[in-house]
Amino acid sequence: MEIEKQKIVDYLLNHEKSKGKAAFFLALGFVSTEWEILAQALKAQASTGRISGEIHSPYGTRHTVDGPLETPDGRCPLPLIRSVWIEEPSSPRWRFVTAYPLERRNYD
């Protein structure tokens, strides 16, 4: 699984580009100076979560994964997120696209 630093720092944790997502992830204790912590948590979520959707296209297969996200603040219950990944035809590795909060009622 592959996550670019820019996706975390310049997108998920940036209030100017993704206000709601940034507020969500920052409130969980993630910070841009330690972006690798969020990247590792997203990879773990994708590995242990359940695939809720797959869409095939000429650009690759888009995987949607629902599940809990480990947080730096150790909250319980763990928040649920939906992460989106693409598996491009030229590479077997999943590349991170986005993530956002998932309501518990949409998961159970």
DRENDO-590566 format. One record per residue: x, y, z of N, C-alpha, C, O in turn. Coordinates in steps of 0.1 Angstrom, whole numbers, padded with zeros to 4 digits, always signed. Layout:
<atoms>
XYZXYZXYZXYZ;...
</atoms>
This chain:
<atoms>
+0008-0012+0000+0000+0000+0000+0009+0012+0000+0019+0013+0006;+0004+0022-0007+0012+0034-0009+0004+0047-0006-0007+0048-0011;+0010+0055+0002+0004+0068+0006+0014+0079+0004+0025+0079+0011;+0011+0089-0004+0020+0100-0006+0018+0110+0005+0007+0113+0010;+0029+0116+0010+0029+0126+0020+0020+0137+0017+0013+0142+0026;+0019+0141+0005+0011+0153+0001-0004+0150+0004-0011+0159+0007;-0008+0137+0002-0022+0133+0004-0026+0136+0019-0037+0139+0021;-0017+0133+0028-0019+0135+0042-0018+0150+0046-0027+0156+0051;-0006+0156+0043-0003+0169+0048-0011+0180+0040-0017+0189+0046;-0011+0179+0027-0018+0189+0019-0032+0187+0016-0039+0196+0011;-0038+0176+0021-0052+0173+0018-0059+0169+0031-0068+0177+0035;-0057+0157+0036-0065+0153+0048-0063+0162+0060-0073+0164+0067;-0052+0167+0062-0049+0176+0074-0049+0190+0071-0044+0198+0079;-0054+0195+0060-0053+0209+0055-0067+0215+0055-0076+0211+0047;-0069+0224+0065-0083+0230+0066-0087+0238+0053-0099+0238+0050;-0078+0243+0046-0081+0251+0034-0087+0242+0023-0096+0246+0015;-0082+0230+0022-0086+0221+0011-0097+0211+0015-0105+0207+0006;-0097+0207+0027-0107+0197+0032-0111+0200+0046-0108+0193+0055;-0119+0210+0048-0123+0215+0061-0128+0204+0070-0123+0202+0081;-0138+0197+0065-0145+0187+0074-0136+0175+0077-0135+0171+0088;-0128+0171+0067-0119+0159+0069-0108+0163+0078-0104+0156+0087;-0102+0175+0076-0091+0180+0084-0096+0181+0099-0089+0177+0108;-0107+0187+0101-0113+0189+0115-0114+0175+0121-0111+0173+0133;-0119+0165+0114-0121+0152+0119-0108+0145+0123-0107+0141+0134;-0098+0145+0114-0086+0138+0117-0077+0146+0127-0071+0139+0135;-0078+0159+0127-0070+0167+0137-0076+0164+0151-0069+0164+0161;-0089+0163+0152-0096+0161+0165-0093+0148+0171-0094+0146+0183;-0088+0138+0162-0084+0125+0167-0070+0125+0172-0065+0114+0177;-0063+0136+0170-0049+0136+0175-0038+0135+0164-0026+0135+0167;-0043+0134+0152-0033+0134+0141-0028+0148+0138-0036+0157+0138;-0015+0149+0134-0009+0162+0131+0000+0161+0119+0005+0150+0116;+0001+0172+0111+0008+0171+0099+0023+0169+0101+0030+0163+0092;+0029+0173+0112+0043+0171+0115+0046+0157+0117+0058+0153+0116;+0036+0149+0120+0038+0134+0122+0029+0127+0113+0021+0118+0117;+0029+0131+0100+0019+0125+0091+0020+0110+0089+0011+0104+0085;+0032+0105+0092+0034+0090+0090+0025+0082+0099+0022+0071+0096;+0022+0088+0111+0013+0081+0120-0001+0079+0114-0007+0068+0115;-0006+0089+0107-0019+0087+0100-0017+0078+0088-0026+0070+0086;-0006+0079+0081-0004+0070+0070-0004+0055+0075-0011+0047+0068;+0002+0052+0086+0003+0038+0091-0011+0034+0095-0015+0023+0093;-0018+0043+0102-0032+0040+0107-0041+0037+0095-0049+0028+0095;-0040+0044+0084-0048+0042+0072-0045+0029+0065-0054+0022+0061;-0032+0025+0065-0028+0012+0059-0033+0001+0068-0038-0009+0062;-0033+0002+0081-0038-0008+0090-0053-0009+0088-0058-0021+0088;-0060+0002+0087-0074+0002+0085-0078-0006+0072-0087-0013+0071;-0070-0003+0062-0073-0009+0049-0070-0024+0049-0077-0032+0042;-0060-0028+0057-0057-0042+0058-0067-0050+0066-0069-0062+0064;-0073-0044+0077-0082-0051+0086-0096-0048+0084-0105-0056+0088;-0099-0038+0076-0113-0034+0074-0120-0043+0064-0114-0052+0058;-0132-0040+0061-0139-0049+0051-0141-0041+0038-0145-0029+0039;-0140-0047+0027-0141-0041+0014-0156-0039+0012-0164-0049+0012;-0161-0027+0011-0175-0024+0009-0179-0022-0005-0190-0020-0009;-0169-0020-0014-0171-0018-0028-0159-0019-0036-0148-0016-0032;-0161-0023-0049-0150-0023-0059-0156-0018-0072-0167-0023-0076;-0149-0010-0078-0153-0005-0092-0141-0007-0101-0130-0002-0098;-0144-0014-0112-0134-0017-0122-0135-0006-0133-0146-0003-0138;-0123-0001-0138-0123+0008-0149-0110+0006-0156-0101-0001-0152;-0108+0013-0168-0096+0012-0175-0084+0017-0167-0072+0014-0170;-0086+0025-0157-0076+0031-0148-0072+0022-0137-0062+0025-0130;-0080+0012-0134-0077+0003-0124-0089-0001-0116-0100+0002-0120;-0087-0007-0105-0098-0011-0096-0098-0002-0084-0088-0001-0077;-0109+0004-0081-0110+0013-0069-0117+0004-0058-0128-0001-0060;-0110+0004-0047-0114-0004-0035-0119+0006-0024-0112+0015-0021;-0131+0003-0019-0136+0011-0008-0136+0002+0004-0141-0009+0004;-0129+0007+0015-0127-0001+0027-0133+0006+0039-0130+0017+0042;-0142-0001+0047-0148+0004+0059-0143-0002+0071-0140-0015+0071;-0140+0005+0081-0135-0001+0094-0130+0009+0104-0129+0021+0101;-0126+0004+0115-0121+0013+0126-0107+0018+0123-0099+0012+0116;-0104+0030+0128-0091+0036+0127-0085+0038+0140-0090+0045+0149;-0073+0033+0142-0065+0035+0154-0061+0050+0155-0057+0056+0145;-0062+0056+0167-0059+0070+0168-0048+0073+0178-0046+0065+0187;-0041+0084+0176-0030+0087+0186-0035+0090+0200-0028+0088+0210;-0048+0094+0201-0053+0098+0214-0059+0085+0221-0064+0086+0232;-0059+0074+0215-0063+0061+0220-0078+0061+0224-0082+0054+0233;-0086+0068+0217-0100+0068+0220-0107+0055+0218-0103+0046+0210;-0118+0053+0226-0126+0041+0225-0141+0045+0226-0144+0052+0236;-0149+0041+0218-0147+0032+0207-0139+0039+0196-0139+0051+0195;-0132+0031+0188-0124+0036+0177-0134+0043+0167-0145+0037+0164;-0130+0054+0161-0138+0060+0150-0138+0051+0138-0129+0044+0135;-0149+0052+0131-0150+0044+0118-0148+0053+0106-0152+0065+0106;-0140+0048+0097-0138+0056+0084-0140+0047+0072-0141+0035+0073;-0142+0054+0061-0142+0048+0048-0129+0053+0041-0127+0065+0039;-0121+0044+0037-0109+0048+0029-0111+0042+0015-0117+0032+0012;-0105+0050+0006-0106+0046-0009-0092+0045-0014-0083+0053-0012;-0090+0034-0022-0077+0031-0027-0079+0027-0042-0089+0022-0046;-0068+0029-0050-0069+0024-0064-0057+0015-0066-0046+0017-0062;-0061+0004-0073-0051-0006-0077-0049-0004-0092-0058-0009-0100;-0039+0002-0097-0037+0005-0111-0032-0007-0118-0025-0015-0113;-0035-0008-0131-0031-0020-0139-0016-0022-0139-0012-0033-0141;-0009-0011-0138+0006-0012-0139+0013-0016-0126+0025-0018-0126;+0005-0016-0115+0011-0019-0102+0001-0027-0094-0011-0024-0093;+0006-0038-0087-0003-0045-0078-0005-0038-0065-0014-0043-0057;+0002-0028-0062+0001-0021-0049-0011-0011-0049-0014-0004-0059;-0018-0011-0038-0029-0001-0037-0023+0013-0034-0014+0014-0026;-0029+0023-0041-0025+0037-0038-0036+0044-0032-0048+0043-0036;-0034+0051-0021-0044+0058-0013-0050+0070-0022-0043+0077-0028;-0063+0071-0021-0071+0082-0028-0076+0091-0017-0073+0103-0018;-0084+0087-0008-0090+0095+0002-0096+0087+0014-0096+0075+0013;-0100+0094+0024-0107+0088+0036-0116+0098+0042-0114+0110+0041;-0126+0093+0048-0136+0102+0055-0143+0095+0065-0144+0082+0065;-0150+0102+0075-0157+0096+0086-0168+0087+0080-0175+0090+0070;-0171+0076+0088-0182+0068+0084-0191+0067+0097-0186+0064+0108;-0204+0069+0095-0213+0068+0106-0215+0053+0110-0215+0044+0102;-0215+0051+0123-0216+0037+0129-0228+0030+0123-0227+0018+0120;-0239+0037+0121-0251+0030+0116-0249+0025+0102-0256+0016+0097;-0240+0030+0094-0237+0026+0081-0226+0014+0081-0223+0009+0070;-0222+0010+0093-0212+0000+0093-0217-0013+0099-0213-0024+0094;-0225-0012+0109-0230-0024+0117-0238-0033+0108-0243-0044+0113;
</atoms>
